[in-house]
């Protein structure tokens, strides 16, 4: 079992719609949770961090964390073609940051 | 504010050789982590340095080693290169390990 799991996609989303990305993790002791965006051939770019249960909003992005269910999600509202990228879920615990394999999002005009 | 910088951008080596990759952390950051990202995969944690000491390591063999210098810059050394070492090597810095990490542009290493 992978420690951080994401659907690989691709997730096809019409322009203007909401993209919903999911991530589960195996270590209950995990403390910090992050979403990164990675364009093809580029390095990961931090878009959200969340540390406690509930929702956190930043512009068009909302991160949701449920530690009891070991689940973290990312919503992208009003999706734009520039949001087409791979989204990486990352979980911090026991001295290391572990990444999922990423979900590819394709926003179609 | 200066971001994370890595050098070189690209590198081609042959099996059995040794390589050194370099990273300058973002100003104000004292923690540096290194990752290996194979094509189509998420970054895999290699190790982390905090104030010049290694304080966390992933499942990588001892031929992957590193250093952190007093100015918090860092090196990743890989000995006895293997074909499977071909990947994008990413450096990230943060104020502390649990805080958000910011990545450099990476070094793409190709092993022939």
Interface residues (C-beta under 8 A of the other chain):
Chain A: X4 X31 X32 X34 X36 X42 X43 X44 X45 X46 X49 X88 X90 X92 X94 X95 X96 X97 X98 X99 X100 X101 X102
Chain B: X33 X35 X40 X41 X42 X43 X44 X45 X48 X55 X56 X58 X88 X90 X92 X97 X98 X99 X100 X101 X102 X103 X104 X105 X106
